[in-house]
């Protein structure tokens, strides 16, 4: 009202003559602003302060008569509603609401804007059916509703828009068939219906869209064949019907599309041969027919496509030679023919155009040499030739003129000669695999100079040389495999091995001792030195490695005893020292080595102990003597423990008293308004209907504590308008909070801008000089921990059936994916666990508690413990650093809890073990595998069990001990989508009704959201 009063005052004194029309526009704009939630205050200029009043406002354009003709408020993080007064903007021609956070049904009064030419509502969360009434927009030529949550049938009245040129309804949940009437737009140039739930056959009338230039209708579930009428679209430049479940043969008539530049038909079920008529597509730049069932040869006519940039034919059943003319394509940059049955040689001149960036012909039956010109132009990034029958030497140019190369894989061939020098000059190469060939000679020393090389595999060759003395100094090298490579000499000292996770040197002829400085390889997880000629003792430093899981030193000439430290190495999963010359007892003071099979120690005549059922003599330092000494030490340790316990009790008593005192003072502060702590300030990240005093009063009269986390206590608070919120009061010492307040609020402000359906929304921040309180939306269904492990969950719990659990698992994955891939800088949660996963009224998962979350801008060590016991990634123990991989490990643990119905840490798992260790042990047997999955979730039902097993594989990948083996969250979301349930679990928990009801989980956000 203040704005309106000011408006009339302004008009009166400025003498604006058009008071009958212009104020209506102003009122419409101010009404629109008042109905929107604008957390970033992007509409701050929408105030009646200048003349012309509205034409200079952000996002507003006017004509020469000051009529508003364009509103562009895209990409502003807006939410709320679209005010009905917007319909009074009768001259509006362009309306752009895209890339915001609008939800719910699309308001139909938008269709009252009769002058609209362009309407863009893409990248929002508008839901429900598409409203009727759009036919009123007779002048509309551009409609973009991509990436929303619309459902139901495609809107029918849209076909009455005879001037429409651009129609984008992709990325929603529209179902049913494409109506034939959608082929009656006389001016349509752009049609996109991709990424919906559309079914049925493609309408034959599609050939009537004579002006169509671009069509994308893939990622649906159509049936039938590709209509030949597509060939009538003479103006078509872009055709994408990929991943659409189409079958039959590719129509020969497609060769008539003379203007076509891009043809994407991958991931269908097309059979038959590739039509030679496609060579008539003189303008074609991209041809992708991959992941089909095509057979026959690659037609030689493909070499006539002089504009071709990309040729993808992988994963078909193609045979015969690669046409030599492919090498003569002047613009070819990407060639992918992998996973076929191609024979013959690679065209000798392939790459001579100087533009080739990717060549992948792996998993075929190709032979002959690698073309010498493959790296001409130095643009080649990926060279993947593995699993063929290539022979001859590697071209010298691969080392000298291929510095752009990132991935080089030629394993499983018959290549020979030496590895060329020069790979170390590449500042980009990360992955190099030359295993299973016939290479010989020296291993290039310059490989250690490659700054990004992470994976190097030279196994199963015939080098007959020593390892270079600088082999471990490659600063990024994580996995080095050189098994069965004819290597000789002594093991070089482990200098510069700080990044190594895995060392595989099995089956060589190494002699001498194992260097003791292997203990410098702090990240080492697996070391395999079996079947060599190593002598000397086993370095105890291996047992001290913080994450070591696999040690294989068998079939050597090692002497001495097994270091007792190995029996206390809690991370050890596999240990093999068989067939050496070891002596003495197998250590048994701990509980690690006793769990291994006796075969891990056989072949050592001097070893003894209970695990070998060979008693030790007194001179052997029997295990019993060790136990006696341990008991004596334990008595001293016991006394120390009692003293420490008493001291700890005194400290806890004092701490509790201090907390009570502070708590009382805190509540008195609310009532008295203590001036020492300063005024309370409420920073809102969206429109709020309450102020700071309302929050403080509610807290002063409530005793409802929702939970207590690592960074504070969470209260349930009811605002004067009846709105219920969650208030988290952060812990913190007074002086520290005063010093860190600006940093805390800066981080909170970034978190306040986070907007995702699976992230608990931060409403605001309430703070003074001492205290910071975060205000969150309230989640009525509690958290995942209560759902899985609460008292109500004993026995069968229908609320936590398989569909609900999958929905929660997917929601959490999408939330974390958003934090990792869509936030800049990246946000790492650092404390993901079931109690931090809240459930809204629809049982949607909302990731909460960024109490220790950190905005990751660089690889920096954190000063506080990251996470909770049972969910912390193993590498944190020795790096004290966290990144996205830490969250992925935690997610894997949460996923196991969802699947197994057990807590992450349980006495049943054994001392020091978590659910990850328990699952990995159980799945080694078929009976154990059946007992892992929670029967309350429907695991007794075979189809459900299969779906749960798919997710268990994802959980195992996420909890890989090697962080590099954990998939990024984008891939996790994709894998979960592939395993989405299609059945409703019967209430009985048995299998009788598994197929009665089909449930589509495509209402989840797609992987593209990440």
N, C-alpha and C positions, 0 to 999 in steps of 0.2 A: 504493500500500500504506500509506503514511503516513496518508492520509485514512481508510482503512478501520480501521486500528488506533485512530485517534482516535475514530472512530465508536463502536466497541465499548466503549472506555473511557467515552465520553460516555453511552451507553445504560446502562451498569452503574451509574453514579453518579446518574443521573436517574430510574431506576426506571421506565422506560417498559415497560408491560405487554404492548404489542402487538409484542413483539420478533420474533414469528414472521412478521408481515406487513410491518410498516413498514421494517425493514432491507432487505427485498427491494426496496422502492421506492427506497430511498436508493442501494443498490448499482446499480440500473438507471440512476438519474440520473447517478451518478458515472461509470459505464461510458460513458454517452452523452457526457458532457463530455470524457472522455479520448479518445474516438474522433473528436471534432470538432477542426477547426483554427479557432481563435478569435483572429484577429490583433488585434482591438480589445479583447480581454479583456472581453467583455460578460457572460460567465458567472462573473465573479470572486466573486459572492455565493454560488455553489454550493459551500459549505463547511459541514460539520456543526458549526455554532457557536451556534445558537439553538434554542429549543423553542417551538412545533413546528419541527423541524429544517428541513424542505424547503418548508413551505407559505409561507414568506416569501421564498423565492428568486425571483430575477428570472424572469418568464415562467411561474411555477408557480402553479396554483390548486388548492385542496383543498376537499373537502366537510367537513361537521361532524365526520366521523370521521377526519380527516387523510388520507383517501384522495386521491391525486392524480387530478384529473379533467380538468385542462387543462394543456397545455404549448404555450406560444407563444414560439418563438425566431426569429420572423420578422425580416427586415431587419437582420441583424447581421453580414453579410459572412462567414458561416460556410461552411466546406467540410469535406472529410473524408468520413467514413462515418457511417451510423446504426447504433449498436451493437445487436447482436442481443438484448442483455439488456432492451431496451425492451419486448419482448413480455411481460415480467413485470408491466407496469403494467396489471393487469386491470381497473381502474376508469376508465382513461383514456377520456374522451369527446371531447375536442377536441385535435387535434394540428395545429399551424401551423408549417411549415418554409419558408414562402414568402419570396421576395426574398432569397435567399442565393446561394451559388456551388457548390452541390452538383453533382457530375458523375457520369457512369457510370450503370449500371442502378439502378432503384429497388429497394431491398432488399425482398424479399418478406415478411420477418418483420414489416414494418409491418402486414401484413394479419392478424397474430396478435392484434392489439389488438381483441378481439371486441366491446368496448363502444363503439367509436368511433361518434360521431354526425357529426363533421365532420373532414375531412382536407383540408388546404391545402398543396400542394407547388408552387404556381405560382411563376413567375419564378426558375427554376433552370436547370440544364443536364442534367437527367436524360435519359439516352439509351437506345438499344436499344429493343426492343419493350416494351410495357406488360406487366408480369409478371402471370401468372395468380394467382388466389387471392383476389381482392378480393371475391368472392362470399361469403367468410366473414364479412364485415362486415355482418351482417343489419340492424343498426340505423342504418347510414350514411344520412344524408339530404343531406349536403353534400360534394361532391367537386370540388376546383378544382386542375387540373393544367395550367393555362394557361402558355404561353410556356416550353416545355421542348424537348427534342430527340428525343422519342419517334418511332419509326417503325413500319412494318408496319401491319397491319390494326387497326381499332378493336377494343378488347378486348370479347370476346363475353360473358364471364361477368359483366360489369358489369350486364347486363340482368336478373340475378337479384335485384338490390337493389330490392325492391318499395317501400321507404320513401324512395327517393331523390327529392329535390326540386330540387337544384341540381347540374347536370353541366356542367363546363367542361373540354373537351379541346382547345381552340383553340390556335393558335400553335405547333404541332409539325409533324411530317412524316408523320402518318398517311396511308395511301393506301388505295386500293380504294373500294368503295361503302359507303354508309351502310346497315347491316343493317336489315331490316324490324323485327327484334326491338327496335331502339332506339326504336320507337314504342309500346312496351308498358308503359312506366313509368306506373303509375296515379296517382302524385302529382307527377310532374315539372312544375315551374314554370319552370325556367330551363335552356335547352339551348344550348350554344355549341360548335360544331365548326369555327369559321371559321379561315382561315389555315393550312390543311393542304394535302395533295395528293389530296384525295378526288375520285373520278370517278363516272361512271355517272349514272343518273337518280335524282331525289329519290323516295324511297319514297312510294307512295300512302297507306300506313298512317299517315302523319304526322298525319292528321286524327284519330287515336285518342288523341292526347295532350290530353285534354279540359281538364286543369288548367294547361296551358302558358300562361305569361304573357309570356315573352321567348324569342325564338329568333334566333340568329346563326349562319348556316352559309355565309356568303359567303367570297370569296377562296379558292375551290377551282376545280376544272375539271370541273364537272358537264356533263351533256348532257341534251338534251330540254327540256321545257317546265315551267312552274310548275304543280304539281298543284293542281287545283281543291279538293282535300280540305283545303287550308289554311283555306278559308273555314269549316270546322267548328270551328276553335279559338276558341270564343266568349269565352274569357278573355284572349286575346292582346292585349297592349298595345304590344309592340315586335317588329317583323319586319324583319330585315336579311339579305337574300340578295344583296348587292351583289357585283360583280366575280366572278361565278360561271359565266359562259359559257352562261347559259340563253337560250333562244330562244322563238319562238312569241309569242302575244298575252298580254297581262295579263288574267287571268281576271276576268270581270265579277263573279263570286261573292265577290271580295275585299271588296266593299262590305258584306258581312254581318258583318264584324269590327267590331262596334259599339263595342268598348272600345279599339280600336287608336289609339295616340298617335303612333307613329313607323313609317313605311313607307319602307324604303331598298331600292331595286331598281336602283341606278345601275350603270353599266359592265357591261351584259349585251348581249344581241342581240335584245331585245324589238322587235316590229314592230306595225303596226296603230295604232289610235287609243287615246287615253287614255279608259278606261271612265268615262262619266258617273256610274256607280254608286258611284264613290269618294266622291261627295258625301255618301253616307250615313254616312261615317265621322265622326260628329259630334264625336268626341274627338280627331281627328287634329291634331297639332301640327307634325309634320315630314313632308313629302312630297318624296322625291328619286327622280325617274325619269330622271335625266340620263345622258348618254353611252349612248344606245340608238339604235334606228332607228324611233322612233315618228313617225307622220305625222298629218295632219289638224289640226284646230283644238284650242285649249285649251278644254275644255268650260266653258260659262258656269256650270255647276253648282258649279264650284270655289269660287265666291263664297259658297256655303252653309257652307263650312268655317270657322266663326267662331272656332275655337280655333287656326287655322293660324298658326304662327310662321315657318316656313321653307318656301318653294316653290322647288325646283330642277328645272328642265326643260331645262337647257342641252344643247347638242350633240345635237339630234335633227333631225327633218325637219318640224317643226311649221310651219303656215301660218296665215293669217287674223289677226284682231285679238286683242289682249289684252283679255279680258273686263273691262268697266268695273267690275264688282262686286269685282274684286281690290282696287281702291282702298278699298273699304269694309270689308275684313277688319280687325277691330279690333286684332288682336294681331300682324299681319304685321311682321316685322323684317328678313327676308332674302328677296330676290326675285332669282333668277338665271335668265334666259331666253336667254342669249347663244348665238350660233352656231346659229340657226334661220333660218326664212324668214318671220318675222312681219311683218305690214304694219299700216297704220293708225296711230293716235296712242296715246301713253301716256295712260292714264286721267287726266283733269284733276285729280282729287282724290287722286292717289297721294301718299302721305306724310302726309296730313292726320290720320292716327291718332297722329302724334307719336312713333312707335316705330321707324320705318324706320332700319336701320343699314347695309344694303348693297342697292344697286340696280345690277344688271348686265344690260343688254339689248343689249349690243354685238353687232356683226356680224349684224344683221337688215336689214329694209327699212322700219323705222319712220320716221314723218314727223311734222310738226307741231311745236308748241313743247314745251319742257321744262316739266313741271308746276310751278306756282309754290309748291306746298306740300311739295315733295319733301324739304325740310330742316326741316319743322316738328318741334319738339321738340329740335332740335340734337343728334341722336344719329347722324346719317348719317356713316359712316366711309369708305365707298367708293361713288363715283358713276361708273359706267362706261357710257358711251353711245356709244362710238366706232363708226365704220363703219355709219352709218345715213343717214337723209335728214332729220334734224331741222333746223328752221329757226326764225327769230325770234331775239329777244334772250335772253341768259342772265338768269334771274330775279335780281333785285337781292338776294334773300334768300340766294343762294349765297355772296355776299361778306360779308353782315352777320350772318347767323344760322347759319352752318355752320362753327363753329370746331372741331368734332370731326373734320372731314374730313381724311383722310390721302391718298387717291388720287382725282384728278379727271381723267378722260379723256373728252374729247368730240371728238377729232380725226376728220377725214373725215366731216364733215356739211356743212350749209349755214347754219350759225348766223351771225348778223350783229350789228351794233351794237358797242358798246364792252365791254371787259372791266370788270366792276364792281369798285369799290374794296372792300376788306375781306378779301381772301384773305390778306393779310399779318397779319391779326389771329389767324389760326389758328396755334396752337403745335404742330400735329400734321401738317400737310400736308407730304408728302415728294415727291409725284409729280404734276405738272400738265402736261397735254398738250392744247392747244387748236388744234393745227395743222390745216391744210387745211380752213379755214372761210372766212367772209367778214367777219371782225372788222375794225373800223376804229377810229380815234380813238387816244387816248394809251394807253400801257402803264402800268398803275397803279404808282406809285412805292412803294406799301407792300408790294409783293411781296418786296422785299429785307429786309423785317422778319420774314418767316417763318423761324423759327430752324432748322427741320428740312428745308426745301425743298432737295432734291438734284437734281431733274430738272425743267427748265422748257423746253417746246417751244411756240413761238408762230409757227412757220414757215408759209409759204404763206397769208398773210392780206393785208390792205390797210390797214395802220395809217397810212402816210403821215406819220409823226411821228418825232421823234428818240428815241433810247434815253434812258431816265432816267439822270441822272448818277450814281445810286447803284446801278445795275443789278448791279455786280460785288460789292457789299458784303454779299450774303446769305451768312452765314458757313458754311452747309453746301452751297451750290450746287456741283454737280460737272459737270453738263452743261447748257449753254445753247444752244438752237438757235432761230435767228430768220431762217432763209434765206427769200428770196423773200417778204418781208413788207412791202415798200414803205417801208423805213426810210430816213431821210435824215439830213443833218447830219454832224457829225464823230463819230468814235469817242470815246466818253468814256474818260477815263484809267482804267487798270486798277488801281483802288484796292480792296483787300479781296478779291482774287481768289485767295487762297491755296489754296482747296479745288477750284478748277476743273480738270477733266480735259479737257473738250472745249468748244470754241467754234465755232459754225457760224453765219456771217453772210453766206453766199453770196447773190448775186443781189439786192442792195439798191442804194442810191444814196449810200453813205457817201462823204464827201469828206475832204480833208485828210490828214495824216500818220497812220501807225500809231504810236500812243503807245509811246515807248521803255520805259515801265514795265510793258509786257507781260512783261518779265523777272521781275516779282514773282509771276507765276503759276507757282510752282515745280513744281506737280504737272501742269502742262499736257502733254497727250499729243498732242492734235490741234487745229489751228487752220485754219479755212477761211474766207478773206476774198475768194474769187474773185468776179469779175463785180461789182465796185463801181467807184467813181471815185476811188480812193485815190491820193495823190501822195506825193512825197518819197522817201526812201531806205528800204531794208529794214533794220529795226533788228537789229543783230548780237546783241542780247540774246535773240532767239528761238533762235538756234543754241546758246546757253549753257544752255538749259533741260535739266535732267538726263534727262528721259524723253520728250522730244519725238520723235514718230514720223511724224506727218503734217503737212505744211505746204503749203497751197495758196493762193498769192497771185496766181494767174493772172488775166488779163483785167482789169487795172487800169491806172493811169497812173504806176506807180512808176519812179523814175529812179535813177541812180547804179550802183554795182557790186554784185555778189553778195558779201556778206561772206565772207571766206575761212574763217571759223570753221565754216561749214556743212559744209565738206569734212572736218572732224574730228568731226562729230556722229555718234557711233557708233550711236546709237539710231534714226537717221533711216531710215524705210522708204519714204516717199513725199514727193517734193519737186517742186512745180510753180510756176514763175514765168513761164510762157509769156505772150506777148501783153501785154507792158508796154513800157517805154522804157528798159530797162536797157542798160548799156554795159560795156565791158571784158571781160577773160577770164573764162571759167567756171573757178573755182578747181580746181586739179588737184594740189596738193601732197599731199593726202591720198588716200584711196581710197574716198570715200563718193559724191561727186557723179558720178564716172565710171561708176557702175553704173546710173544712171538713163537712161531712153530720151531721145533728143534732143528728143522732143516736149515734154519738160518745160521746154525753154529756147527753143523757137521763137517767132517773133513779136516778137523783140527785135533790131532791126536792128544795134544797137551791140554785141551780144555776139559773142564769138569764142572759139575754142578747139578742141581736137581732137574733143571730143564732138559739136561741130556741123560738123566737117569744114570749118572756116573758120579758117585760120591768123590769128593775131593779129599786128599790126604792132608794131614796137619801142615805139612810143608807147603801145601798149595794155597794157604790162606783161605780156609774153607768159608763158605757163606755163613756158617754158624758163628765163627769167630767175628766176622763182620757184624752179625746181628748183636752179639754181646757188647761189642764196642758201641754200637748204635744205641743200645738200651742205656749204657752208662751215660752217653751224651744226652739221651732224652731226659734222664733225671735232672741234669743240670738245666736243660732247656725248659723242663717243666717248672722249675722254681722261678726261672726268669719270666715265664708266661704268667704265673700267678701274680708276680709283682707288677707286671705290665697291666694285667687285668684290673688290679686294684687301683692303679693310677688312672687308667682309662675311666673307671667308674666314677672316680672323684671329678675328673674333667667333665664327664657327661652331666653329673649332678649340677656342677657350677654352670654349665652351658644352658641347661634347662631353666635354671633360676634366672639367668640373664635374659633368656628369650621371653619368659613370662613377664619380666619387668619391662622389656622393650615393647611387648605386645600391649600391655596396659597403657604405657606412655603413648603408643601409636593411636589407640582409640581415644585417649584424652585429647590428643592433638586434633582429631576430627571435630570434637565438640567445642574446643576452646579456640580453634583458629590460631594456634601458636605463631607469633610473628617471627620467631627465630628460624622457622623452616621455610619462610617465604610464602608467596601466594601460589595457589594451585593454578596450573595452566592446562587447558584441554586442547590438544592438537587433534583435529578430526580428519580422517582420511575419506570420509563420505558424509553425506548429510545426516546429522544426528538430531534427535528430538529431545535432548537433555543436555545439561551443562555439568561442569565439574562438581558443583555443590550437590547435585542429585546423586552422583556416584559416591561421594564421600558420605552423604547421609545414609544411603542404602547400606554401605559397608559398616557404618557405625551401629546399625540395628540388626544386622544379619549375623548368624553364626553358621551359615551354610557353606562349608568348605567342600568344594568339588574335588580337590586333589592338591597334592604337594609335590612339586618337582625339584629338579636340581637347581633351578634359578628363582624359585618363588612359590607362593601359595596362591591357589586359584579359588575365588569366591563366586558364588551365584548371587547376582544382584538384580533387583527389580526396579526399573525406572518409573517415574511418576506416571508415564503414559501406559504402563502395563508391559512395556517391552522388557524382556529378560536378557541379560547379557552375562558374560563371564569376565571377571576382572582378575588379572594376574598381577599381584604385587611382588615386584622383584626383590630378591635378597640383596644385601650390599651394605658394607660399612659406610658410615656417614661420610668420612673424608674421601674414601674412594669414589663414592657416588657423586660427590661434588666435583671431583676432578674428572671423572669419566662421563659426566652427564651429557655433555655436548656430543661425545662419540656415540653414546647409547642412543640418544635421540636421532642422530643422523642415520644410524643403522635401522632404527625403528621406522623412520620415514620411508626408507627404501622398501622395507617389508610391508609397510602400509600400502604401497602401490601394487603389491602382488595381487593378481586377480585370476583365480582359477577355480573351477567348480569343485576340485578336490583339495583345495587349500582352505583352512579355516581363515575367514576374512578378519583382518585386523581393523577394527572400527576406528580406533583412536588411541591416543596416549595421554595419560593424566600425570602430571609431574610437578614437583616443586624442587627446592634445593636439596632435599634429603631423599625423596622417594619417587620411584617411577612405577606407574601402574599401566598395564596394557589392557585394552578393552577389546574383547573378542565377541563374535556372535556365539550364542549359546546353542549347544548341540544336545537335543533332548534324549537321544538314545545312548548316551554314555560313550564308552570307548571300546575298542576291540578286545582289550584285555578282559574286561568284564564279560563281554559276549562269549569269549572262548573259555575263560577259566573261572567265571563267577560261580557262586553257589547255585544259581538257577540253572546252570549248564550241566549239572550232574545228571547223567542219563541222557536220554534223547532230548535234543533241543531243536524244535522245528524252525526257530528263528535263525539258527546258524546252519541252515541246510547248504547244499553245495552251490546252488545258484547265488545265494546271498554271499557266501564266502568268495566265490569267483568275482562277484561284483565289487566286493571290498578290495580284493587283491588287485584288480584292474584299476580301481580308483586311486589306490595308493601309488601304484606304478606311474599313472598319468600325472599325479601331483608332483612326484619326485622328478619325473621327466621334464615337467615344466620348469622346475627350479634349476635343473642342470642345463637345459638346452635353450630355454626361452628367456631367461633372466640375464641381464648384463649389468654388473658382473654376475657370474654364476653364484647361486646360493647353495651351500652344502648344509644339510640339516644337522648332521653330526650326532643326533640322538634319536634316531628312528626306532620305535618299539611300539608294541600294541597299545600301551597306555597313552601314547601320543597320537593315536589314530582315532579320531572321534567319529561318531555316526549321527547323521542328521535324521530328520523325520522319515525320509525315504530309504534309510539304511545306506546312504551314499557315504563313502569314506571321505573324511576331511583330515588331512595331515595337519597336525598342530604342534605347539610348543617349540618355537624357535628359541628356546631358552639359551641354548649353546650354539644356535645356528650362526654361521659366519659367511660373510660375503667374500668369496675367494677371488682375489685379484692377482695373487701370485702364490707361489709355493712357499708358504711361511709356516713356521712351527707355532702351534697354539699353546697358550700358557695354562689352559685348563684342561682337565681330563675330558676327552671327547667321547661322550656316549655312556651307555650303561652296560654293566657286566652281562655277558652273554650275547651282546649285539655288536661289540667292538671288533673291527677287522683285525686279524692277527698281526699285520705289519705295523700297526700303531705301537706295538710293544717296543719296537726298535727304531722307528722313525719319528714317533711323536708328531707326525704330520697327518693331516686328513685331506682328502679330496673327494671327488665324485665316487671313486671306487670304494671308499669307506661306506658311503650311503648305500651303495649297491650290495655290499656284503650284509649290512643291516637289513636291507629289504629281503634278501634271501633267507635270513633267519626268521623274519616275520612271516614270510610265505610258508616256511616249514611249519610254523606254529598253526597257521590257518589250515594246512593240509593234515597235520598230525593231531591237532587238538591238544598239544602238550606245551608246557612252558619251555622257554629257551634253556633254562637250567633246572635240572631235576636230580634228586638223589639217585634215581634209577639209572642215570647215565654214567655214574661213577665220578669219583673225585676229579675235578679239573676238566671234566668233559661237558660239552654243551649239546644241544639238540643236533648240531651239525655233525659232531662226532658220532652220535647215536644213530643218525640216519645213515651215514656212510658205512657204519658197521652192519646195520640191519639189511641194507639192500644187497649185501653180498650173497644172500641166500634167498630163494624164492619164498620160503615160509616167512622169513623176516620182512621181506618186501610187503607181503600181505598184511602184516601186523603194524606197519608204519602208518598207513592212512587211517584217518578217523572214521569209524563206522557210523558215527552220528551224522556225518556229512553226506552219507550215502555210498560209502566205499564198498558196501556189499553188492551194489548194483554194478554189473560188469561195464556198461557204457560209461557210467559216472567214474568208475575206478580208472578207466583208460584216460579220461579227461584229467583226472587228478594226477595221474602218472606223468602226463605231459607237463603239468605245472611243477611237479617235483623235479623234473629234469632242469627246468628253468631255475629253480631254487638252488640246485647243486651247482649250476654254472655261476650263479651270483655269489655263492660262498666258496668259490675256488680260492685256494690259499694264495695262489699267484695273482696279484691284482690285475696283471695284464690279461689274464684269462677271463676276467669278469666282463660280460657284455655291457655296453652303454645302455642307459635306461630307454633310449629310443628303440634299441633292439629288443629289450625286455618287453616293452609294450607290444611290439610286433609279434613276438612269440606268444604272448598271452592272447592276442587277438586270434591267432591261428588255432588256439586251443579252447576257444569260447564254447560254452556248453550249448547243446541243442536239445536237451531233455530236461523235464521237470522231475525232481526227485519225489517219488511217492511218499505219502505221509507215513506209511508203515516202515519205511527204510528198506523194504525188500525190492526185488527187481520186477515184480509183476506189472507195474505200470510205467516203466521207464519210457516207453515209446508212445504213451497216450497223448502227451502234450508236447508240442515243439515250442521252444522259447528262443527267440532271436536276441542275441546280446549286441546287436549292431547299434543299439541306442547308446552304447559307450562311445566316448570320443575316439576318433581314429588316431593312429600313430602319427599322422601328419601334424597333429596338434603340438607334438613335441618338436 
